[in-house]
Amino acid sequence: MKKIFVLVLLTIISFYSKAQKITGSWQGILIAGPQKLKVVFHVSRDSSKIYHSSFDSPDQGAFGITCSETNIKADSLEMLIQSIHGGYRGKWDGKNNISGYFFQIGHNFPMDLSRLPDTVVSLVRPQTPKPPFPYRSEDIEYDNPSSGIHYAGTITYPNSGGPFPAVLLITGSGQEDRDESIFDHKPFAVIADFLTRRGFAVLRVDDRQIGKSTGDLSKATTLDFSTDVETSLGELQKRKMIDQNKIGLIGHSEGGLIAAMVAAENEKLQFIILLAGPGLKGTDLLAWQTQAIDLSMGVPEEIAVADKKLKSQIIQALLSTKDTSLQFDNAWKTFLAWKKNTKPEIVSAIGINTDTAARDVIRTYLEALNRPWMLYFLQSDPADYLVKLKCKVLALNGSKDIQVVADPNLAAIDSALKKSRTKIYSTQKLPGLNHLFQHCKTCTIPEYGQLEETFSPEVLQIMGDWLDKNVK
């Protein structure tokens, strides 16, 4: 969800040999299903002889992304990327080539690198708003005295008139800035610009430990992030320019879950808009996501379905107890049962035809499960909050979304809202749009950065018209 970039966050391992320095730029091609992505890696060494590296993904508009942990033994290189449960392993020939593969949760993708300097050119983002603006824009900062967290954001509002109806934007999972920036796209800046031009005040805020915002992330869960939103709502309510009877939330991805959580406990909110907000339980959402991403990478449907079944069963086995030793044993038994009833060629295609590979998959999930955010997410059920809503609701999902799959997700939202107290709600599947509400072609995760469109103009219009009718 916010975004679970399976093949986007790539990296390179810094390495040094007496035969030749590895510092400089390296280039490779990652092939993932129908996608071919050029990546450029930059390796440097500081005055303390410590190596650092970063990488660019020009096709996705991502540049200067810092690499993390590096393990080196002789000519063997290993890079573990904890945030995506994967990494890169390879061998350097001591000269101009590194042969290796990118790996993630049982899948290996061969990728070799060569010492080939290249010029990286940023992609154009025509929708990004640029000053001068026909409205007021103020950078603001405020605090939550009880938690000690400091927040920073931007509020935009019309030049004249008021009080104005107001919207608070809520980002998806992971750390994101106030514009929800991704691959040079700034979707929240685009949304804020559009709505402010239509007469709304809009507040968008840096997540914890991003920009000028502070706060602890080590043990934070979605519930903690909902308190951040409540603090920002309090900031809106202090301002005389805001119509206190016309305040609502727009949440993207995990931000949609947070919007429902906050609105379920705050009956003063008049509306929420869920942009690919989850309606499914965390375990079910992840299962559908696994299958959809496999299919987007060209994995045959039979294999994708089997992969979905395996990963779902492993997660359920891990959740069955809090004892970590029993968790692994339960998951291992689950794997053996699945393997026994699955065609050998499918087991091999998924990449876990050896006991070592299977244990690695289980350990990866076990490690993720014991992080507070992931555990909370997997056990969360958005229906618990949706059924409590009284405010107006608009839920939108792209038909090509492979992170929050539209059909089962919207069905779950609709089912919950039918039991709620809200009298005005709408769920819509929007054809041809991905998780970021871009018109997509291959509709894979790596394509997010390749597209020049940041956010569908049609979706902006749908939100604007719905707000004009139901709020203004």
PyMOL commands that set and color helices and strands:
alter all, ss='L'
color gray80, all
select helices_A, chain A and resi 58-60+82-84+187-197+222-237+254-265+282-296+301-319+324-340+344-350+355-369+372-379+383-386+406-417+445-449+457-470
alter helices_A, ss='H'
color red, helices_A
select strands_A, chain A and resi 24-32+35-45+51-57+62-66+70-73+76-81+86-92+97-104+107-110+113-114+135-144+149-158+164-170+201-205+242-252+271-275+392-398+425-430
alter strands_A, ss='S'
color yellow, strands_A
deselect
rebuild
show_as cartoon
